[in-house]
Amino acid sequence: TTLVRSIGEEVMVRFHRRPRTLFFIRCLYQQLCEQVLHLLEKGASTSCQITCLEALRILSRDKKVLEPVTTKENMQILMRLAKLEPSENSLGEEAEFPVIVEALKCLCNIVSKQIGR
């Protein structure tokens, strides 16, 4: 958490020092996506996972922000959360369903944006 906090602080310091251009805002969004995916990879509470996935779903609507999201590792994180891994035999507990649904929404956004490129 210290590393994530220091990265977040660094991003905010750079944000205040640079002109606020669309390019720079997209860079911030890309870094935010990377941090969100890092949190999802490390495992978090269900409510945190849902919040992270909701943010990622909104951010993934922008084609320019997709680059950090569409790496093999990050797609595997989303597929695991969506219960789309071949090793998964069931959907798990009912409490996990909101996480599964949000992960599926993220994957749908990513696929639709990739096709539309």
WOBEL-V527451 format. One record per backbone hydrogen bond with DSSP energy under -1.0 kcal/mol. NH is the residue of the N-H (numbers start at 1). CO is the residue of the C=O. E is the energy in kcal/mol with one decimal. If there is no record, write none. Layout:
# WOBEL-V527451
nh-><NH/NH>
co-><CO/CO>
e-><E/E>
This chain:
# WOBEL-V527451
nh-><5/6/7/8/9/10/11/12/13/14/15/16/17/18/21/25/26/27/28/29/30/31/32/33/34/35/36/37/38/39/40/41/42/49/50/51/52/53/54/55/56/57/58/59/60/61/62/65/66/70/75/76/77/78/79/80/81/82/83/84/88/96/97/100/101/102/103/104/105/106/107/108/109/110/111/112/113/114/115/116>
co-><1/2/3/4/5/6/7/8/9/10/11/12/13/14/19/21/22/23/24/25/26/27/28/29/30/31/32/33/34/35/36/37/38/45/46/47/48/49/50/51/52/53/54/55/56/58/59/62/63/66/71/72/73/74/75/76/77/78/80/79/85/93/94/96/97/98/99/100/101/102/103/104/105/106/107/108/109/110/111/112>
e-><-2.5/-2.7/-2.5/-2.5/-2.6/-2.3/-2.4/-2.1/-2.4/-2.4/-2.2/-2.0/-1.3/-1.8/-1.7/-2.4/-2.4/-2.0/-2.3/-2.4/-2.5/-2.3/-2.6/-2.6/-2.2/-2.2/-2.7/-2.7/-1.9/-2.2/-2.3/-2.3/-2.0/-2.7/-2.4/-2.2/-2.8/-2.7/-2.5/-2.1/-2.6/-2.5/-1.9/-2.7/-2.5/-1.3/-1.6/-1.7/-1.0/-2.1/-2.5/-2.0/-1.6/-2.0/-2.6/-2.4/-2.3/-2.0/-1.2/-3.0/-1.7/-1.5/-1.4/-2.2/-2.8/-2.2/-2.5/-2.3/-2.2/-2.2/-2.4/-2.4/-2.3/-2.5/-2.6/-2.6/-2.4/-2.3/-2.3/-1.6>
